[in-house]
Amino acid sequence: MAETEIITYREAVAEGIAREMRRDPTVVCLGEDIAAAEGVFKTTVGLLKEFGPRRVWDTPISEQAIVGAAMGAAMTGMRPVAEIMFSDFFAVCWDYVANEIPKARYMTGGQVTVPLVLRTANGGGLGFGAQHSQAVENWALTIPGLKIVAPSTPADVIGLMAASIRSDDPVIFCEHKGLFASKGPKPPEGHVVELGKANIVREGSDVTIVALAATVPTALTAAERLAAEGVSAEVIDLRCLIPMDLTTVLTSVGKTSRLITVEENPHQGGWGATLVSVVVDEGFQLLDAPVKRVASENVPLPFADTLEEAVIPTVDKVVAAVKAVVNF
């Protein structure tokens, strides 16, 4: 039996895009330094060499130009995959992201679709400072018409990339900077992960921990520590915010009767608040303890690593939250 090939998260980004470009000639890539330089985070390695400059486009340093060109290409029959280098820079092209792209299909009565993927390096933990470290999933969460994806493993990067590129709706695809060097099995050809389908990455019976992207390994480490103390935690990787798999969450809470959310977004207006509101509305009778949300503090992310750690979710914070609900 052949050994399973191991791939890094950053390699999985390029692999996922390449698989779809081979499958569908309408898929093109555009962004700053994605062609000859192969991406500032080396997430587009090999694409220019394989597919050439007619399908892999280096753009000017203009997020408005990148997203505007992607929208036009999508409206006229292509499936563009556009990169915004840092997710913080969505603020520069926000009119396209909030007002134009997600509303075109609705405002034309379905006559025009905008099947594009906006990829971006997202999140903190690497000391990049306040303007290059934000987790911005919540920015998009309030906008009807967008799908939001945030994978935690190389296999999910590839599978969710395939589903995102094939979607007829626009997708915000958040690649967490803190996960780029992480490794995992390379999935077989044809691997597709359905959008809006959460993954139970650890079974448990005492408490449900719902996490996303970089908070998934944080939650898993916390679950390992809690297991040594006799607490059985079930960890759910949400994978997508829109669509959000609340059925899997409610089923898990029905088993554990306790819920923790772990999100890198600021606590104020976080996706955990949306998830918790639905659980309380539809499954209040399932709960035996108050729900706890572990989230970032509502401050700009500091540059210093010790200060940054004080702001974002950590294993210690997750363990403390779990103990609070288990001992309630």
C-alpha positions in Angstrom: 0.0 0.0 0.0 1.4 3.3 -1.1 2.2 5.9 1.6 -0.1 8.9 1.8 1.5 12.0 0.4 1.8 14.9 2.8 1.2 18.4 1.7 1.4 21.8 3.4 -1.6 24.2 3.7 0.1 26.7 1.4 0.9 24.0 -1.2 -2.8 22.9 -1.0 -4.0 26.4 -2.1 -2.0 26.1 -5.4 -3.0 22.5 -5.8 -6.6 23.2 -5.3 -6.6 26.0 -7.8 -4.6 24.0 -10.3 -7.0 21.0 -10.2 -9.9 23.3 -11.1 -7.9 25.1 -13.8 -7.2 21.7 -15.4 -10.8 20.7 -15.2 -12.4 23.9 -16.4 -10.7 26.2 -18.9 -12.9 29.2 -17.8 -11.0 29.3 -14.4 -8.4 32.1 -14.3 -6.3 33.7 -11.5 -5.5 37.3 -10.9 -3.8 39.3 -8.1 -0.7 41.1 -7.0 2.5 39.1 -7.5 0.7 35.8 -8.0 2.2 34.9 -11.4 6.0 35.3 -11.7 6.6 35.8 -8.0 4.2 32.8 -7.2 2.5 34.7 -4.4 3.8 36.7 -1.4 2.9 33.7 0.7 3.9 31.2 -2.0 0.3 30.0 -2.5 0.3 30.1 -6.3 3.6 28.2 -7.0 3.6 26.6 -10.4 0.4 28.1 -11.7 2.1 30.5 -14.2 4.4 27.8 -15.4 1.6 25.3 -16.1 -1.2 27.6 -17.3 0.6 30.6 -18.8 0.0 34.4 -18.7 -3.4 34.2 -20.5 -4.9 32.5 -17.4 -2.6 33.7 -14.5 -2.5 37.5 -14.4 -0.3 39.8 -12.3 -2.3 43.0 -11.5 -1.4 46.5 -10.5 -1.4 47.3 -6.7 -5.1 48.1 -6.7 -7.6 46.0 -4.9 -10.4 47.9 -6.6 -8.9 46.9 -10.0 -8.5 43.3 -9.0 -12.0 42.8 -7.7 -13.6 45.0 -10.4 -11.9 43.0 -13.2 -12.9 39.7 -11.5 -16.5 40.8 -11.3 -16.5 41.7 -15.0 -14.9 38.4 -15.9 -17.3 36.5 -13.8 -20.3 38.2 -15.4 -19.2 37.4 -18.9 -18.6 33.6 -18.5 -15.3 33.1 -16.7 -14.7 31.8 -13.2 -12.0 34.1 -11.8 -10.1 33.3 -8.6 -8.8 36.7 -7.3 -6.4 37.2 -4.5 -6.5 40.1 -2.0 -3.0 39.8 -0.5 -4.1 40.5 3.1 -7.7 40.3 4.2 -7.4 43.7 5.9 -7.2 45.1 2.3 -10.8 44.2 1.7 -11.6 47.6 3.1 -10.1 49.2 0.0 -12.5 47.4 -2.4 -15.4 47.1 0.0 -17.9 48.7 -2.4 -17.5 45.9 -4.9 -17.5 43.2 -2.1 -20.6 44.6 -0.3 -22.7 46.5 -2.8 -21.9 45.1 -6.3 -20.8 41.5 -6.4 -23.3 39.9 -3.9 -26.3 41.9 -5.3 -25.9 41.4 -9.1 -27.7 38.0 -9.2 -30.6 39.3 -7.1 -31.0 42.6 -8.9 -31.1 41.0 -12.3 -33.6 38.3 -11.3 -31.0 35.6 -11.8 -30.1 36.7 -15.3 -26.5 37.5 -14.3 -24.4 35.4 -12.0 -21.0 36.3 -10.5 -19.2 33.0 -9.9 -16.0 34.2 -8.5 -13.7 33.4 -5.6 -12.0 36.1 -3.6 -9.0 34.5 -1.8 -7.2 36.2 1.0 -4.6 35.6 3.7 -6.5 36.1 6.9 -5.9 36.2 10.7 -3.3 36.9 13.3 -0.8 35.1 15.5 2.3 36.0 13.5 3.1 39.5 14.7 2.1 41.3 11.5 0.6 44.2 13.3 -2.9 45.8 13.5 -3.3 46.4 9.7 -2.2 43.0 8.5 -3.5 40.6 11.1 -7.2 40.9 11.3 -9.6 38.0 10.9 -12.3 39.6 8.7 -14.8 36.8 8.2 -17.3 38.9 10.3 -17.1 41.8 7.8 -18.6 39.6 5.1 -21.0 37.7 7.4 -23.4 40.6 7.5 -23.8 40.8 3.7 -26.5 38.7 2.0 -25.3 37.0 -1.2 -21.8 36.0 -0.2 -20.6 32.5 0.8 -17.7 32.5 3.4 -15.2 29.6 3.6 -12.3 29.2 6.1 -10.5 25.8 5.9 -8.3 24.4 8.7 -6.5 21.6 6.9 -4.7 21.1 3.6 -7.4 18.5 2.5 -10.2 21.0 3.2 -8.3 23.7 1.4 -8.4 21.6 -1.8 -11.9 20.2 -1.3 -13.5 23.6 -0.4 -11.5 25.4 -3.1 -13.1 23.0 -5.7 -16.6 23.6 -4.3 -16.0 27.4 -4.1 -14.8 27.7 -7.7 -17.7 25.6 -9.0 -20.3 27.7 -7.0 -22.4 30.1 -9.0 -22.4 32.5 -6.0 -19.4 34.6 -5.0 -17.2 33.1 -2.3 -14.9 34.8 0.2 -12.1 32.2 0.8 -10.1 32.8 3.9 -6.7 31.2 4.1 -5.3 31.5 7.6 -1.7 32.8 7.6 -0.9 30.9 10.8 -1.8 27.6 9.1 0.3 28.0 5.9 3.1 25.8 7.3 0.8 23.1 8.7 0.8 19.7 7.0 -1.7 17.0 6.3 -2.6 14.2 3.8 -3.0 15.2 0.2 -6.5 14.2 -0.9 -7.1 12.1 -4.1 -8.1 13.7 -7.4 -11.7 14.7 -7.5 -11.9 15.6 -3.8 -14.7 18.1 -3.2 -16.0 19.3 0.2 -19.6 20.5 0.2 -20.0 24.1 1.2 -21.9 24.4 4.5 -21.0 21.0 5.9 -19.2 21.1 9.2 -16.7 18.4 10.3 -16.7 16.7 13.7 -12.9 16.4 14.1 -13.1 14.9 17.6 -15.9 13.0 19.2 -16.9 13.8 22.8 -19.7 13.7 25.3 -19.3 16.5 27.9 -19.1 19.7 25.9 -19.3 20.9 22.2 -16.5 23.2 21.0 -17.2 24.9 17.7 -14.1 26.4 16.0 -13.0 27.7 12.6 -9.7 27.9 10.7 -6.8 28.5 13.1 -9.0 28.0 16.2 -9.6 24.4 15.2 -6.1 23.2 16.2 -6.4 25.5 19.3 -9.6 23.7 20.3 -8.1 20.3 19.6 -5.1 21.0 21.8 -7.5 22.2 24.5 -9.5 19.0 24.1 -6.4 16.9 24.6 -5.6 18.7 27.8 -9.2 18.4 29.1 -9.2 14.7 28.3 -6.3 14.2 30.7 -8.5 15.8 33.4 -11.5 13.6 32.6 -13.5 16.0 30.4 -14.6 14.7 27.0 -14.9 17.5 24.5 -16.4 17.2 21.0 -14.7 19.6 18.5 -16.5 20.8 15.4 -14.7 22.4 12.5 -17.4 24.8 11.1 -15.5 25.1 7.8 -18.0 27.7 6.4 -19.8 30.6 7.9 -22.2 30.9 5.0 -23.8 28.4 4.6 -23.5 27.6 8.4 -24.1 24.0 9.4 -26.2 24.6 12.4 -27.8 21.1 12.2 -24.5 19.4 13.1 -24.0 21.9 16.0 -27.5 21.3 17.4 -27.1 17.6 17.1 -23.8 17.7 19.0 -25.3 20.0 21.7 -28.1 17.5 22.0 -25.5 15.0 23.0 -23.2 17.1 25.2 -25.7 19.7 26.6 -22.9 22.4 26.7 -21.5 24.7 24.1 -18.3 26.8 23.6 -17.5 28.8 20.5 -13.9 29.7 19.7 -13.4 32.5 17.1 -10.5 34.8 16.2 -12.8 37.7 15.3 -13.4 40.3 18.0 -16.0 39.3 20.5 -18.2 42.2 19.5 -20.5 41.0 16.7 -18.6 37.7 16.2 -19.9 34.7 14.2 -20.2 32.9 17.5 -22.9 35.3 18.5 -24.9 34.3 15.5 -24.4 30.6 16.1 -25.2 30.9 19.8 -28.4 32.9 19.1 -29.7 30.1 16.8 -28.8 27.4 19.4 -30.6 29.3 22.1 -33.6 29.9 19.9 -33.9 26.4 18.5 -32.2 24.2 21.2 -32.5 26.0 24.5 -34.0 22.9 26.1 -30.8 21.0 25.1 -28.6 23.2 27.3 -27.6 22.4 30.9 -25.2 25.3 31.3 -24.7 28.9 29.9 -23.0 29.1 26.6 -19.5 30.6 26.5 -17.8 32.4 23.7 -14.0 32.5 23.5 -13.1 35.4 21.1 -10.5 38.1 20.5 -10.6 41.2 22.5 -12.2 44.2 20.8 -8.9 46.0 20.2 -6.5 46.5 17.3 -4.1 43.5 17.2 -0.8 44.4 18.8 2.5 43.7 17.1 4.3 42.2 20.1 3.8 38.5 20.3 3.0 38.4 24.0 0.4 41.2 23.7 -1.1 39.5 20.6 -1.5 36.3 22.6 -3.3 38.2 25.2 -5.9 39.4 22.6 -6.6 36.2 20.5 -8.0 32.9 21.6 -5.5 30.5 23.3 -5.6 27.0 24.6 -5.7 28.3 28.2 -8.7 30.5 27.5 -10.6 27.6 25.9 -9.8 25.2 28.8 -11.0 27.8 31.3 -14.2 28.4 29.4 -14.9 24.6 29.1 -14.3 24.1 32.9 -16.7 27.0 33.6 -19.6 25.3 31.7 -18.7 21.7 32.8 -18.6 22.8 36.5 -21.7 25.0 36.3 
